[in-house]
Amino acid sequence: MGAQVSPTTLLGEIASSEAYWVQVALPQAELQWIELPSQNKTGRSKGSKVCVSDASVSDKTCHAGYVLNVQSEVQDNGRQAQVLVEIPLNNTQALAEKPLLLSQYVKVQIQGKTLKNVFALDPAHVHGGEVWLDNAGKLAVRPVQIAWQSQNQVVVSEGLKSGDTLITSNLSAPIEGMPIRTQPSKGNAEQTP
C-alpha cells in the first residue's frame, strides 16, 4: 500500500553525523560573558566551552561542546538572545551511555569569561551597591562596583581591596563613623587572583 506525496510533503529529516547543533536562549545581558569564536593568525579559535546534558535526569553526564555563534535575531517569545552551540560527535563513549536525541530538551552550562582581581560576596552583605567595613573600630560605608551577580553571589570589581574587613552582621541603622565591635571570623569574601 502506498501514499501519494506532493512537493510540500515531509518525507524525513536529515541529521549530521559529525556534530549536534543546539540553539540556546539566554538573556541578552549575559552575552557579554561569552567568548565567541574569532579568527587569528594561527587559525580560528573556538568559543566558550559548553556542557550539554539531558534536562530530564539529574546525573552528571556531560556532552562537551563550544559556542559556535550568536544568532542575529532574538526569540519572538521572551525576547532572549539565541546562541548556537556545537557538540562534536567524536566522544562515542559518552554518546553511547547517554545519547542526545533530536528535539530533546537539554540543560546547557556555558563557561563564561574569567574575571580577575574581583571579590565574590554573599548577596546579603551588599546593601544597595554599598558594603559595610570596619575602619579601626568605626563603620565605613563604601560604594562598590558590581561586575556580575546571581541569586547566590555578587562579584565586586571596584571598591574593595585585599585586607578590608567586611561587616557581615545586619545593622538596623548603619551610620558612617559609628563605633562598632568586631569578632574574628573566616570571612566570606574571596578574591580571585
C-alpha positions in Angstrom: 0.0 0.0 0.0 1.4 3.4 -0.9 0.7 7.0 -0.3 0.7 9.9 -2.7 3.1 12.7 -1.9 3.3 16.3 -3.0 6.2 18.7 -3.2 5.4 20.0 0.3 5.1 16.6 2.0 7.7 15.9 4.7 9.3 12.6 3.9 12.1 12.6 6.5 14.8 14.6 8.3 18.5 14.6 7.7 20.9 14.9 10.7 24.6 15.4 10.7 26.7 12.5 11.8 29.6 14.8 12.7 28.1 17.3 15.2 24.9 18.3 17.0 23.8 21.9 17.0 21.8 23.2 19.9 20.1 26.5 19.9 20.2 28.1 23.4 18.1 31.1 24.6 19.6 33.4 27.2 19.1 37.0 28.4 20.8 39.5 26.1 22.8 41.0 29.1 24.5 37.6 29.5 26.1 37.8 26.1 29.0 39.9 27.4 30.3 36.9 29.4 30.5 34.5 26.5 33.6 34.1 24.4 32.8 34.0 20.7 34.9 32.2 18.1 37.5 34.5 16.4 39.9 34.4 13.5 43.6 35.0 14.3 47.0 34.3 12.6 47.1 30.7 13.8 43.6 29.9 12.7 40.1 30.0 14.1 39.7 29.9 17.9 36.6 28.2 19.4 34.1 30.0 21.6 33.3 29.3 25.2 33.3 25.7 26.4 29.8 24.2 26.9 28.4 21.2 28.8 25.1 19.8 27.5 23.1 17.2 29.4 19.7 15.7 29.3 17.2 18.0 31.1 15.1 15.2 32.4 17.8 13.5 34.5 20.0 14.7 37.3 23.1 12.7 36.6 26.4 14.4 35.7 26.8 13.1 32.1 28.1 16.0 30.0 28.5 16.3 26.3 31.3 18.8 25.7 30.9 21.4 23.1 31.6 25.1 22.4 29.8 28.2 21.3 29.6 28.4 17.6 28.0 31.9 17.2 25.2 34.3 18.3 22.2 34.3 16.0 21.2 37.7 14.5 17.7 37.7 15.9 16.1 37.5 19.3 13.4 35.0 20.2 9.9 36.0 19.4 8.6 35.0 22.8 10.7 36.2 25.7 13.0 38.4 23.6 16.1 36.4 24.5 19.3 36.1 22.5 19.9 32.9 20.7 23.3 31.2 20.8 24.2 28.3 18.6 26.3 25.6 20.4 28.1 22.7 18.6 28.7 19.3 20.2 31.1 17.3 18.1 30.2 13.6 17.9 33.7 12.3 18.4 33.1 11.2 22.0 31.4 7.9 21.2 31.6 6.6 24.8 29.6 9.5 26.3 27.1 9.3 23.5 26.7 5.6 23.8 26.0 5.9 27.6 23.6 8.9 27.3 22.8 9.7 23.7 21.4 13.0 22.7 18.2 12.8 20.7 16.9 15.2 18.1 14.5 17.8 19.5 15.3 16.7 23.1 15.2 19.2 26.0 18.7 19.8 27.4 20.4 21.7 30.1 23.3 23.8 28.9 26.1 25.3 31.0 28.3 27.8 29.2 31.7 28.7 30.7 31.9 32.4 31.0 34.8 34.8 30.8 37.2 34.8 33.8 37.2 37.9 35.9 40.4 38.8 37.7 41.0 40.9 40.8 37.4 40.7 42.0 35.8 39.8 45.2 32.9 37.2 45.5 30.4 38.2 48.2 27.2 36.8 49.6 24.3 39.0 48.3 23.2 39.6 51.9 26.5 41.6 52.5 25.9 44.1 49.7 23.4 46.9 50.6 22.1 48.9 47.7 25.5 48.9 45.9 27.4 49.5 49.2 29.3 47.4 51.7 30.0 48.0 55.4 33.6 47.8 56.5 35.4 48.0 59.8 37.7 51.1 59.7 39.7 50.9 63.0 36.6 50.2 65.1 34.3 52.6 63.2 31.8 51.8 60.4 32.8 52.7 56.9 30.1 52.7 54.2 31.8 52.2 50.9 30.2 52.1 47.4 31.2 49.2 45.2 31.1 48.4 41.5 29.2 45.2 40.8 30.6 43.3 37.9 28.1 40.4 38.0 25.5 39.0 40.3 23.3 36.0 40.7 20.9 34.7 43.4 23.9 33.2 45.3 26.8 35.6 44.7 27.7 39.2 44.0 31.1 39.8 42.2 32.6 43.2 43.1 35.2 44.7 40.8 35.9 48.0 42.4 35.5 49.5 45.9 37.2 46.7 47.9 40.8 45.9 48.4 42.6 42.9 49.9 42.7 43.2 53.7 39.4 45.1 54.1 37.3 43.7 57.0 33.7 43.2 55.8 30.9 43.6 58.3 28.5 40.7 57.8 26.1 41.5 60.6 22.8 43.1 59.8 22.8 46.6 61.2 19.4 48.2 61.8 20.6 51.8 61.4 24.1 52.0 59.9 25.7 55.4 60.2 29.1 56.3 58.7 31.7 56.5 61.5 29.6 54.9 64.2 31.6 52.8 66.7 31.5 49.0 66.0 32.8 45.9 67.7 34.0 43.0 65.6 34.8 39.4 66.1 37.4 37.4 64.1 35.9 35.1 61.5 37.0 33.1 58.5 35.4 35.8 56.3 33.4 35.1 53.2 34.9 37.5 50.7 37.0 35.5 48.3 39.4 37.3 45.9 40.3 35.7 42.6 43.9 36.4 41.6 
